[in-house]
């Protein structure tokens, strides 16, 4: 992971994870951590440890430079091997670590983990009044399974319906014809303050959420899976 400090002294170009499944992003981690605050260097070192599960890919991207003095960011994608979708990915997202030795209001600590996961679901689940709660359960369920402690956990679940009009609805359609909702995009954003500098466990937790949103996991009782498009609901 390349740390980004204003000005961006450490900013090697992001390189995509090899597709053979044998190596992972951790082989690309910046090795020179000597000029960083010890706590941030320890956190970066811990991000090398998680092992990628099959179907999940990570690539390093530039971290936000105006939110905190030190940041690192990863972009991820998950592909469900049982999906017959034409899309290359069933879920995508980002994992961002912010570090400010002076702390920031609301963080209740010097670190902040900021995450996002996005997936597309069949339109039949769009009207489900529990959809937002299910999306948030992906996060809380991952925390329960990991047994991690976090401070000030919060987030949002957003759904966006997509409806086709005109020529997109089929042959001989007029410009005013509507086909009805085809799909619903669900975006889950969550942020929290980790209790320790072992952020590798938090990255593993986020990859769990990413896989769940892609319909890849068998979840315990009390956590519902809403599979991505063209994957049977469980």
N, C-alpha and C positions, 0 to 999 in steps of 0.2 A: 504494500500500500504506500503510495507516495504521499507524504504529508504536505500540506499546502499552508505556508505561513506568509503573511503579507510583509514584504513582497514575496512572490512565489519563488522561493529559492529551490524547492524540491518539486519539480513538475515534469518528470519523464512522461513521454507520450503513453497513453493507455494502450494496452495490447490485449486483444481478445483471448479468452481462455482457449487452449487447444481443444479440438473436438474429439480427441481420441479417448478422453476420460482418464488418462493416466497421470496427467499433470493438472495443476490447478493454479489459480491466481497467486497462491502463496509463493510460487517460484519467481514471481515478478516483484515481490516486495522489496522496497528500498532497503539496502543493507546498512547504509550509513545513518545511524540514529544518534550519533554522539553529540550532535549540536542541538538536540531537542530537549525539552523539559523531561526529566526522568519518568514522570507519570505518563506522559503522552507517548514516550518511547516504549514504555512497558505495554501500553495498550496496543500500539501498533504491532509489537512483537506477538501479542496474543492472537491477533487477527490472522496470523499465518497458520494456526493450528487446526481449524476446522477442516474436515474432509468433505469434499463435495459429493453429494449423492448423485446417482445416475439421473440424467435428465435435467440437472441444474447447472447453469453456466454463470460465471461472474466475470466482469471486466471492470478494471479501474477507470474512473472518470475524474475530472477535476472537481475538487471540493469547493463549496461556496466560500468565497474569500472575504465577504463582508459581515458574516454573522459572528464569527469567532476568530481569534488569532491563529488557531491551529485546527485544521480539518482534514478528513480523509473520506472518500466516497467510493462506493461500489455500485454498479448496476447489474441486476441479475435477471435471468429468464429461466422459466421452467417449462419443459415439454413433457406432457403426459404420454407415455408410450401406448396407452390404450385409447387415445383420442383419435377420431377420424377427421379432425378439423384440417382444413387446408392452410390454416395459419401456422407459421413456424413455431410460435410460442403460445402456450395456454395461459401463462401468467408472466408478468414482468414487474419490476420494482427497483427500488433504490434503498441502500443502507448507508447512512451518513453519520459520522462521528464528529462532534464538535468538542473542542477543549479550550477553556479559558481559565488560566490560573487564578484570575480575580473573581471567578464565578459570574453568573448573570442572574438578574431577578427572575424568579420562578423556577430556576434549575434545581436549587437546593443541593448544589454540588458543582464541581468544576468540569464535569463531562455532561454531554447530552447526546443521546442516540435518537436520530430522526429517521423514520422509515416510511416507505410507501409500497403498496402492492396493488396491482391492477389486473383484473381479469374480466372476461366476457362470458355472461351466462345466458342460457335460453330465456326467451321472453316470458315463458310460462311462469317463471319464478319472480318476475318483476313486481307483480301485484301482491306478493306475499308480505304481510305486515311485519313479519319477523325477519325479513331479509337483512336489515341493518344490524339487528342483534346477532344474527348468524355470522355476518362479516366480522363483527367485533369479537365474537367467540373464537375466531381463528387466532387472534392475538392472545386473549386471556388463556385459552387452552394451551397454547405453546408455552406460556409462562408456567402454567401448572405442571406440564410434563417436564419442563427443564428444571423446575425447582429453584428458579432464580429470584433474587430480590431486586426490586427497582423502586425508585422514588418518583412521585409525581407522574405516574403513568396516565396518559390521556391521548385522545385522538378523535378522528371522525371517520364515518363511513358515508360515501357518496355514491348514488346510483344515477346513471344517465341512460334513458331509453332512446333507442335508435329506430326511426320509422322511415321506410322507403316510400318515395313518391314518384309519380310519372313513369318514365321509361325504366326505372329501376325495379318496378313492380312486376314487369313481365311484358310479353309481346302484346302489341295493339293497345297499350295503356295510354290514356290521355294524361296531360300534364297535371290534372287535378286529382288523379286517382291515388289512393293511399293503400298500402298493403297491411298496415298495422305494425305494431312493434315487432321487430325482428330479433332484437337482443337487448340486453341490459349490461352496461359496463359498470362494474363495481370497483371502487377505489377505496382502499383502507389505508389511512394514515395514522401512525402511532409514534409517540415520542416518550422517552423516559430517561431518568438519570440512573445509571448503573451504580451498584453499591461498591464495586471494586474496579480495578483496572483490567480485569480479565474479560475483555470484550469479545474474545473468541467465542465464548459461550453464548453471548448475545447475538453474534453473527449466525451461529448455528440455529438459534431460536428463530431468527428472521427467515432463514432458509426453510425452516419448518413451516412457517406461515406461507411462504411463497409456494411450497409444494402442496400445502392444503388447498390454497386458492386455485391451484391447477387440477384439483381432484385426484392427487397422487397418493394421499395418505388414508389409512384405515384409522378413523378417529375413535377415541373412547366414548362411552356413553355420556350424553350431555352436551357433546359438541357435534354440530351438524355440518355435513359436507354439501356444498352446492357446486356441483361439477361444472367445468367450463363447457362451452358450447359443443354439442354433439357427443357429450359423454354422459352416460346414463346417470340420473340422479340416484344417490344412495340414501 
